[in-house]
Amino acid sequence: MPSKAEFVKAMRSLKKPGGRQTVFLASHCKASAGVMTATKLAKAAGYKSFDGINLRYGLLAQKIGSAMGRRNVDITLLVAGVEPKAVTNRDWLLSIRPEFAAALREVGWVKE
């Protein structure tokens, strides 16, 4: 997994996302232990379903991964997932990677 410094370097080379993407990134950073369901993240950002979260996180992971010189990255670069019913969860749980969350704050993509 990339370090916070690697995320920061890559993210500083990219344009800051806007709109709903910054809303769900901020919501995810503020979530207890950085864990939320994809459905709740979608609702926070005004998406109709979790598909919007999966798409936006996936595209962002590709951009950041590319800026790091990594190939074939996916959403797991930024978040870890817990499948439904793996614990007591009905929906997918997404846990934002602490290094990514810290980098989001450092580069100013989300506020404290």
C-alpha positions as CSV (number, residue, x, y, z in Angstrom):
1,M,0.0,0.0,0.0
2,P,1.2,3.5,-0.7
3,S,2.3,5.8,2.1
4,K,0.7,9.1,2.9
5,A,3.7,10.8,1.2
6,E,3.2,8.8,-2.0
7,F,-0.5,9.7,-2.0
8,V,0.3,13.4,-1.4
9,K,2.9,13.6,-4.2
10,A,0.5,11.9,-6.7
11,M,-2.5,14.0,-5.6
12,R,-0.6,17.3,-5.9
13,S,0.0,16.5,-9.6
14,L,-3.8,16.2,-10.2
15,K,-6.7,18.6,-10.4
16,K,-8.7,18.6,-7.2
17,P,-12.0,16.8,-7.7
18,G,-15.2,18.8,-7.4
19,G,-18.9,18.5,-6.8
20,R,-20.3,15.4,-5.3
21,Q,-16.9,13.7,-5.2
22,T,-15.6,16.0,-2.6
23,V,-18.8,15.6,-0.6
24,F,-18.5,11.8,-0.4
25,L,-14.7,12.0,0.3
26,A,-15.3,14.4,3.2
27,S,-18.1,12.2,4.5
28,H,-15.9,9.1,4.4
29,C,-13.1,10.9,6.2
30,K,-15.4,12.0,8.9
31,A,-17.1,8.6,9.4
32,S,-16.4,6.6,12.5
33,A,-13.1,4.8,12.0
34,G,-13.4,5.8,8.3
35,V,-16.0,3.1,7.6
36,M,-19.3,3.7,5.8
37,T,-21.5,1.6,3.5
38,A,-21.4,2.5,-0.1
39,T,-25.1,3.2,0.1
40,K,-24.7,5.8,2.8
41,L,-21.8,7.4,1.0
42,A,-24.0,7.6,-2.1
43,K,-26.8,9.1,-0.2
44,A,-24.5,11.7,1.4
45,A,-23.3,12.8,-2.1
46,G,-26.7,12.7,-3.7
47,Y,-26.1,9.7,-5.9
48,K,-29.1,7.4,-6.7
49,S,-27.2,4.3,-5.7
50,F,-23.9,2.9,-4.6
51,D,-22.9,2.5,-8.3
52,G,-21.9,6.2,-8.4
53,I,-19.6,5.7,-5.5
54,N,-18.0,2.6,-7.0
55,L,-17.5,4.4,-10.3
56,R,-16.1,7.6,-8.8
57,Y,-13.8,5.8,-6.4
58,G,-12.6,3.6,-9.2
59,L,-11.9,6.4,-11.6
60,L,-10.1,8.4,-8.8
61,A,-8.0,5.3,-8.0
62,Q,-7.0,5.0,-11.6
63,K,-5.9,8.7,-11.8
64,I,-4.0,8.6,-8.5
65,G,-2.4,5.2,-9.4
66,S,-1.4,6.5,-12.8
67,A,0.2,9.6,-11.1
68,M,2.2,7.1,-8.9
69,G,3.3,5.2,-11.9
70,R,1.2,2.2,-11.0
71,R,-0.8,0.2,-13.5
72,N,-4.0,-1.8,-13.2
73,V,-5.1,-0.2,-9.9
74,D,-8.7,-0.3,-8.7
75,I,-10.8,1.0,-5.9
76,T,-8.8,-1.0,-3.4
77,L,-5.9,1.5,-3.7
78,L,-8.1,4.0,-1.8
79,V,-10.5,1.8,0.3
80,A,-10.8,-1.7,1.7
81,G,-14.1,-3.5,1.4
82,V,-15.9,-5.8,3.7
83,E,-18.4,-8.0,1.8
84,P,-22.1,-8.1,2.9
85,K,-22.7,-10.5,5.8
86,A,-18.9,-10.8,6.5
87,V,-19.6,-9.4,10.0
88,T,-23.1,-8.0,10.8
89,N,-23.3,-5.8,7.7
90,R,-26.1,-6.0,5.2
91,D,-24.3,-3.9,2.7
92,W,-20.7,-3.5,1.5
93,L,-18.6,-1.6,4.1
94,L,-15.9,0.6,2.7
95,S,-13.0,1.5,4.9
96,I,-11.0,4.5,3.7
97,R,-7.3,3.8,3.8
98,P,-5.8,5.9,6.6
99,E,-2.9,7.0,4.4
100,F,-5.3,8.2,1.7
101,A,-7.5,10.0,4.2
102,A,-4.5,11.8,5.7
103,A,-3.3,12.8,2.2
104,L,-6.8,14.1,1.4
105,R,-6.6,16.4,4.4
106,E,-3.0,17.4,3.7
107,V,-3.5,18.4,0.1
108,G,-6.7,20.2,1.0
109,W,-9.2,18.0,-1.0
110,V,-11.2,17.7,2.3
111,K,-11.2,19.9,5.4
112,E,-10.6,18.6,8.9
